[in-house]
């Protein structure tokens, strides 16, 4: 950098001396004297005055050159500082992980006429929340497809811990009773107005509540998974309250027993362990291994 500054300084001086149109003026002596000729005082003084004028003129020109040189030195100093900053920034970029991505990223500026496409090739994509464990939640480490709009409908409240069914038990446990949560981690979030408060799940559709870890909602609206390892595939206002339970669709169905399932219909409840309701309305499979569908019912 010092050598570079010296070179710039010398270059500037050369430019000033060779390109500047301000040059020393010609010295014209008005009176010439020859040997043996008496010198007249007025003529001698006129010669001195002429020399003084030329010297003063040259002093003015030199001052202009010095001022130009000072200005150039300031410019050089500023440019040198800028260059040093750019070099540091470039070094930081070269040393960053961003450069390591270059072999794996391809950008198509106008893919299929729709706009830019970023293609990752030959890599795995991992997103984490920074807590060194999948089973943690801090609102980060999610993959969100869409704008993830906030649920502004206050007619449905839930607990951030899906196991707490009411406000009193929720707040007594130190949890939050609200109509929207986005504090979960390691979710795939697709759609709008979802709530997700735990970890390691999927929530898609519209305004669904993923309130248990390792659970999924893949469609529908206002569905709630409240127990871990459970799932809801679609429908409206469906619930899972049992471990490993599932609701496939329908309206206001509940899978309450562990490893229970409701396939569809409305207002059906699979309350027993391994219980199943395949369809119909207001059907219940309350005992272990019970099954119900429409007008049919079987107890084991």
RAHUNOR-V39598 format. One record per residue. N is the residue number from 1. D_CENTER is the distance of its C-alpha to the mean C-alpha in Angstrom with 1 decimal. Layout:
BEGIN
n = <N	N>
d_center = <D_CENTER	D_CENTER>
END
This chain:
BEGIN
n = <1	2	3	4	5	6	7	8	9	10	11	12	13	14	15	16	17	18	19	20	21	22	23	24	25	26	27	28	29	30	31	32	33	34	35	36	37	38	39	40	41	42	43	44	45	46	47	48	49	50	51	52	53	54	55	56	57	58	59	60	61	62	63	64	65	66	67	68	69	70	71	72	73	74	75	76	77	78	79	80	81	82	83	84	85	86	87	88	89	90	91	92	93	94	95	96	97	98	99	100	101	102	103	104	105	106	107	108	109	110	111	112	113	114	115	116	117	118	119	120	121	122	123	124	125	126	127	128	129	130	131	132	133	134	135	136	137	138	139	140	141	142	143	144	145	146	147	148	149	150	151	152	153	154	155	156	157	158	159	160	161	162	163	164	165	166	167	168	169	170	171	172	173	174	175	176	177	178	179	180	181	182	183	184	185	186	187	188	189	190	191	192	193	194	195	196	197	198	199	200	201	202	203	204	205	206	207	208	209	210	211	212	213	214	215	216	217	218	219	220	221	222	223	224	225	226	227	228	229	230	231	232	233	234	235	236	237	238	239	240	241	242	243	244	245	246	247	248	249	250	251	252	253	254	255	256	257	258	259	260	261	262	263	264	265	266	267	268	269	270	271	272	273	274	275	276	277	278	279	280	281	282	283	284	285	286	287	288	289	290	291	292	293	294	295	296	297	298	299	300>
d_center = <35.3	38.7	40.5	38.1	38.8	42.6	42.5	40.7	43.3	46.2	44.9	44.6	48.2	49.6	47.9	49.4	52.8	53.0	51.2	51.9	54.7	56.2	59.1	62.1	65.0	68.4	71.1	74.3	77.5	79.9	83.1	84.4	87.2	89.7	91.8	94.9	93.6	93.4	89.9	89.7	87.5	85.8	84.9	83.5	81.5	80.2	79.0	77.3	75.7	74.4	72.9	71.3	69.7	68.3	67.0	65.4	63.8	62.4	61.1	59.2	57.8	56.8	55.1	53.1	52.1	51.1	48.9	47.2	46.8	45.2	42.7	41.9	41.4	38.9	37.0	37.2	35.9	32.9	32.2	32.7	30.2	27.6	28.4	28.1	24.6	23.6	25.2	23.4	20.0	21.2	22.4	19.1	17.4	20.4	20.3	16.6	15.6	13.9	17.5	18.5	16.5	18.5	21.5	19.5	17.4	19.2	18.1	20.7	20.4	22.5	22.8	25.8	25.8	22.8	20.0	17.7	17.5	15.5	17.9	17.6	21.2	23.0	20.2	19.3	15.7	15.3	12.8	14.0	13.7	15.0	18.5	20.4	21.7	21.1	23.3	21.2	19.0	16.6	14.3	11.7	12.0	12.4	12.0	12.1	13.9	14.5	13.5	14.7	17.0	18.8	22.4	24.5	27.7	29.5	32.4	31.2	30.5	29.6	29.3	26.1	28.5	30.1	33.3	34.2	35.7	36.4	35.2	37.8	37.1	33.3	33.4	36.2	34.0	31.3	29.0	27.6	29.4	27.3	26.6	22.8	20.7	17.1	17.6	18.0	16.3	16.5	17.1	16.9	16.5	18.0	19.3	19.4	20.6	20.6	21.1	20.3	21.3	22.3	20.9	21.3	21.9	21.4	21.5	22.1	24.2	24.3	24.4	25.2	25.3	24.2	25.8	27.1	25.6	25.9	26.8	25.8	26.2	25.9	27.2	29.2	28.7	29.3	29.9	29.6	29.5	30.9	32.0	30.4	30.8	31.6	30.5	30.9	30.9	31.4	33.7	33.6	33.9	34.5	34.3	34.4	36.0	37.3	35.9	35.3	36.3	35.3	35.7	35.6	35.9	38.2	38.3	38.3	39.2	38.9	38.8	40.0	41.8	40.2	39.9	41.0	40.0	40.5	40.4	40.7	43.0	42.6	43.2	43.9	43.6	43.6	44.6	46.2	44.9	44.7	45.7	44.8	45.2	45.1	45.4	47.6	47.5	47.9	48.6	48.2	48.3	49.0	50.6	49.5	49.4	50.4	49.6	49.9	49.5	51.0	54.6	54.5	54.1	54.7	55.0	55.1>
END
